[in-house]
Amino acid sequence: MDADARLVTVELDAQLSAIAQTELRDDRVEWVVADGCDWLAATTEAFDLVFADTWPGKFTHLDQALALVTPGGFYVIDDLLPHPNWPDEHQAAVDDLLATLRARPGWVTAYVDDASGVLLGVRR
Ligand SMILES: C[S@@+](CC[C@H](N)C(=O)[O-])C[C@H]1O[C@@H](n2cnc3c(N)ncnc32)[C@H](O)[C@@H]1O
């Protein structure tokens, strides 16, 4: 992030957000305590990068999250490789999400088969 960059971070749990705010003091960061579903439904702002690190913007509200990304901008998700704590039906949801993103017109995707599994999407 350069000096003019802005980061908006949305967290449902106020306590977790408060801890993060004490650790990361930076005037460029806007801390939002809200349900990501509500925030995504209400936001029309454009972003150069969206990192969807929980259900909203990934397994729900995908269209809304992708719509926020500027042309040439990035959409990033992780936690895509199988994990022992996944419920039985989660693998199918991940497969479905990856297929949806790879087939999406106007986007180029690259999958990184490392760490927790990362998909990087770039809006044309
Ligand atoms: C995988 S963790 C990532 C946390 C943080 N981004 C990090 O990298 O450490 C997912 C976070 O999403 C939050 N969360 C869960 N459901 C949410 C929702 N509906 N809206 C916003 N945040 C949510 C959880 O409280 C948790 O802190």
Ligand as a Chemical Component Dictionary entry (heavy atoms), coordinates in Angstrom:
data_LIG
# 
_chem_comp.id                   LIG 
_chem_comp.type                 NON-POLYMER 
_chem_comp.pdbx_formal_charge   0 
_chem_comp.three_letter_code    LIG 
# 
loop_
_chem_comp_atom.comp_id 
_chem_comp_atom.atom_id 
_chem_comp_atom.alt_atom_id 
_chem_comp_atom.type_symbol 
_chem_comp_atom.charge 
_chem_comp_atom.model_Cartn_x 
_chem_comp_atom.model_Cartn_y 
_chem_comp_atom.model_Cartn_z 
_chem_comp_atom.pdbx_ordinal 
LIG C1  C1  C 0  -10.368 -17.032 8.197  1  
LIG S1  S1  S 1  -10.675 -15.777 9.442  2  
LIG C2  C2  C 0  -9.696  -14.492 8.785  3  
LIG C3  C3  C 0  -9.386  -13.419 9.747  4  
LIG C4  C4  C 0  -8.347  -12.409 9.218  5  
LIG N1  N1  N 0  -8.670  -11.932 7.886  6  
LIG C5  C5  C 0  -6.990  -13.038 9.234  7  
LIG O1  O1  O 0  -6.410  -13.256 8.168  8  
LIG O2  O2  O -1 -6.486  -13.323 10.327 9  
LIG C6  C6  C 0  -12.327 -15.329 9.048  10 
LIG C7  C7  C 0  -12.861 -14.164 9.865  11 
LIG O3  O3  O 0  -14.151 -13.853 9.356  12 
LIG C8  C8  C 0  -14.981 -13.461 10.432 13 
LIG N2  N2  N 0  -16.376 -13.668 9.986  14 
LIG C9  C9  C 0  -17.102 -14.796 10.020 15 
LIG N3  N3  N 0  -18.315 -14.593 9.494  16 
LIG C10 C10 C 0  -18.360 -13.298 9.094  17 
LIG C11 C11 C 0  -19.340 -12.481 8.473  18 
LIG N4  N4  N 0  -20.541 -12.976 8.155  19 
LIG N5  N5  N 0  -19.045 -11.200 8.227  20 
LIG C12 C12 C 0  -17.821 -10.680 8.565  21 
LIG N6  N6  N 0  -16.834 -11.414 9.151  22 
LIG C13 C13 C 0  -17.105 -12.707 9.417  23 
LIG C14 C14 C 0  -14.545 -14.348 11.588 24 
LIG O4  O4  O 0  -14.869 -13.755 12.819 25 
LIG C15 C15 C 0  -13.032 -14.444 11.347 26 
LIG O5  O5  O 0  -12.347 -13.471 12.077 27 
# 
loop_
_chem_comp_bond.comp_id 
_chem_comp_bond.atom_id_1 
_chem_comp_bond.atom_id_2 
_chem_comp_bond.value_order 
_chem_comp_bond.pdbx_ordinal 
LIG C1  S1  SING 1  
LIG S1  C2  SING 2  
LIG S1  C6  SING 3  
LIG C2  C3  SING 4  
LIG C3  C4  SING 5  
LIG C4  N1  SING 6  
LIG C4  C5  SING 7  
LIG C5  O1  DOUB 8  
LIG C5  O2  SING 9  
LIG C6  C7  SING 10 
LIG C7  O3  SING 11 
LIG C7  C15 SING 12 
LIG O3  C8  SING 13 
LIG C8  N2  SING 14 
LIG C8  C14 SING 15 
LIG N2  C9  SING 16 
LIG N2  C13 SING 17 
LIG C9  N3  DOUB 18 
LIG N3  C10 SING 19 
LIG C10 C11 SING 20 
LIG C10 C13 DOUB 21 
LIG C11 N4  SING 22 
LIG C11 N5  DOUB 23 
LIG N5  C12 SING 24 
LIG C12 N6  DOUB 25 
LIG N6  C13 SING 26 
LIG C14 O4  SING 27 
LIG C14 C15 SING 28 
LIG C15 O5  SING 29 
# 
